Amino acid sequence: MHEVKVKSILSPQNGMNLYRGCTHGCIYCDSRSTCYQMRHPFEDIEVKSNAVELLEQALRRKRKKCMIATGAMTDPYIPLEKTLGHTRRCLELIDEYGFGVSLQTKSDLILRDLDLLKRIHRKTKCVVQMTLTTYDEELCRLLEPHVCTTGRRAEVLNILRDEGIPTVVWMSPLLPFINDTQENVRGILEYCIQAKVYGVLVFGMGMTLRDGDRQYYYRKLDEHFPGLKERYIAAYGNAYEILSPNHAELMQLFHAICREHHIVTGVERLFAYAREFEDKQAGEQLSLFDLQ
């Protein structure tokens, strides 16, 4: 790891990344793409040492409460967070200043902060977005080697369900010729049904590959799936969006199961849900006023 001081922490859309780089080791990670101009090795985590201070300054200045989002580029619960605790300190500030939060992760380390998530959700809204890509546990250990497996993430979703924290699952990516099967889709959605997730995000049954990400992915294909890289090159060339040959049937299956179990699937609707701030305390005060 190395530390840097940054000039700001919140994006115009109120998103933040406390770290740059990741050690989860997911073989398909888009954040490795060169377009993001990361000037250090991906596993050498860049720690924004003044992030907590900058977040407090930003929250103090805001005239209107909103949702604060984290995890779009780097998981807020990478292993380094266990010792540094930056995500937890930021959650404490979000709670103190009365903002909502949306967290995107693959890690069960989020349960460390369950007390804060519950406290925030009592006052405003806390949404946990959990990525599930692979129902098969052994395959998951190959594709996402240094983070808890899908089965453990499903347990986390069940705990959050029991604690009243709403959840959204990212079922993405599905890798052509690897996990793009009906069995995988059904398995992941069964976890979602059990956990009573609010919604499941799918951008299409496939993945994206850009410069930087593609080269790393192909190296991992050579390591774990010999001969599959050549099949990708023949089928997709240097395409950015790569759809599974099973895309149509898998999307049909996905929508059918989600409709049956009243799981929200619209991408824009789910993005809007995660961004929509709720002031539950104001509602309670209004109700008391109306009763007088």
N, C-alpha and C positions, 0 to 999 in steps of 0.2 A: 504494500500500500504506500501511497504518498499523499501528502496534504497540499491543498491549494486554497487560496482565498479567492472568493468570487465576488462580483459586484452586485448580483441580485440572485434570488432563489426562486421566486415565483414567476411563471410564464404569464403572458396576457390572459390565458385561460385558467389561471390559478393552479397550474400543475407544478410539481417540483420533483427533482431528482437529487437526493442527498449524496449519492455516490455515482461515479461513472465507471463502467466496467462491471464484470460479474464473475463469480467463481462457481456458479451452478453447473456449468459445463454443457448446457443444452446444445446439441449438435447443430441445430437449425437456427440459432439466435440471430434475428435481424439486426440487433444492436451492434453486431460486429461489422456491419456494412460501412464501407469507407466514406459514404456520403455524410456520416455523422462526424467526420473529422476528429476522431479520437486520436490523440497524438502520443499515446502510450500503449504498452501491451495491454490487451483486454483484461487479463487476469491481475494486472497490477492496479488495484482499485484506487481510483482518485477519490479522496475524501474531501468534501467541501467543508473545511474546518470552521468557517464562520456561518454555516447554514442556519444553525439554530438562532443565532443572534439576528441574522437577516430576516428570518421568518417572523420573529417577534416584532421587529420594526415594521414589516409589511402588514401584519395583522393589526397593529395599532393604528396605522394610517388608513385602513379601509373604512369607508363610510357605511358600507353595506355588507352584511354577513353573507357568506357563500360557502360552497363546498371547496375544500382543498384536496387535490388529487395527487397521488404519488405512485410510482411503479411503472410508468409508461415506457421508460427506457432502461431503468435498472431496478431490480427488485429491492424494495426497501428492507427486506429481511434476508439479505445475503449473510453468510456466516459472520462476517466482520461486525455486523450489527450487534451480535451477542456481547461483544466487549465494549464497543463504542457507545451504543445506546442512543444514537442520533435520532432514529425514528421515534423512539419512545419519548425523547425530550420534545420533539416537534408535536407529537400527539398531546402531550401535556399542555403545550401552548395553545393548540387548537381547542382543547377542552376549556382552558382558562378564559380564552377570549370569545367563546361561544360560537365557533365555526363548526361546520360539518366536515366529514372526511370520506374520501373514497380511496381505498388501498387495493393495489393489484399485486398479487404475489403467487408464488408456488410453494411457499415455505410454511411449515407448522410453527415456526418461531413466532408467528403472529399471535399465537395463544398466550405468549408471555404478556401481551398488552391487552388481554381481554377485559381487564378491569376498566381501562381507559376507553376502549371501544364501546362498552356498555354505558359508561357515563356520558360519552358524547351522544350516543343514540337516544338516551333518555331526554336530552335537551334539544337535539337537532336531528341529524341523520348520519349514520355510519353505514357505508356499503363496502363489503369485502368482495373483491373480484378475484376468483381463484382459477388458475389455468389447469385444465385437465385435457391431456392429449391422447393418453394411451392406457387402455384398460388393463392390458397385459403387464403384470408387475415386472417380469424379467425384461421385457422389451423397454419398459419405462426406465429401468436402470441403465440401459445402453443409451437411450435418447436423452435422458436428463440425469446424468450420473451422480451429481453431487448435491442433490436436494431430495427431500422426502418423496416417496413414490405416490402414485395416484391413490392407492388405497388409503394411505395416511392423510392425504389431502381431503379425501371423502370423509374421513373421521372428523377433520377440522370443520368441514361444512356442516356436519351433523351437530357438532358442539355449538357452532354459531347459530344454527336453527333453534336449538334448545334455549339459547340465551336471547333470542329475539333479534339477532343481527341479520339484516337482509343480505343475500348473496347473489352474485351473478357469476356464471362460469364462462370462461373463454375456452371453447372447444376448438383450439387452433394452435399450431397447424396440424393438418392431417397429411402425412408424408406419402406421396405416391409410391405404390408398390411395397409399402411398409406397414402403415397402420390405417390405410384407407379402406376399411372393411365394414360390412354391416355388423359383424360381431363387436368391433371396437366401438362403433357409434352407439349400438344398443347398450353396451356395458357402461360407457360414460354417462349416457342419459339415465340409466337405472340409478347410478349414484346421485344424479341431479334430482330425480324424482324422490328418492329417499330423503334427501336433504331439504326438499321443498324450496329449491332455489327460485328466486324471482324470475330469472331469465337466463338464457344461454346465447352467447354471442358466437356467430359463425359468419365468416366473410366469404364462404365458399369452401368446398371440400378440396383443399390443396394447401399450398404454401407460397411464400415469396422467396426469391433468391436474387441478391444484388452482389455487386463486386465486394469482396471481403467476406461476406457471409457465404457466398457460393464456394469459394476456395476452401474454407474451413469445413463446410458441409461435405464437400466431395472427398476431402482427406478422411473424414470420419466414415463415409460410405466405404472407401477402400479398406479401412481398418475393420469395420464390423460387417459389411455386406459386400464382399468382393464381387466385382462385375456389375454392380448396380449403377455405379457412376456412368459407365458407358451407356447403359439403358437410358439414363436421364439425358445425357448429351444427345443421343439419337432422337429422343422424343421431344425435348424442349429447347435444345440449343442454349442460347443465352437469355431466354425469356425471363422476365421479372415475375409475372404471375403464372404459377404452375398449378393447373387444375388436375385432380385425379381423373383417370379414365372412368372411374366410378362416380364422378361428381353428381350426375343427374339422379341416379338411383339413391345415393346417400342423402342428397338434399331432400328428396321426396320422403325418405324414411324419417329423417330428422324432423321435418315439419309435421308429419303425421303423429309422431310420438309426442312432440311438444304441444300440439293442439289438444290431444287427448288428455294431457295432464295440466293444461292451462299454464304452460310455461311461456313467458314472453320471448319472442325471437327477433323482433325488429331491431336492427342495428341502431338506427337513429333514436328509436324509442328508448332503448337501453342506455345509450349515451346520455340522452336527456334526463333519464331517471337518475343516473349517477351524478349529474351536474345540478340537479334541482335541490335547492336548499329548503329545509323545513324548520320553522321555529315553533317547536312544540310548546315551549313555555309561554309564548305569546298567545297560542291557542287556549292554553289553560287559563291564562289571565282574562282573556275575553269571555270565556265560559263563566268564570266566577262573576265578572261584571254583569253579564246578562242575567244571572240569577238574583242579583240584588234589586 
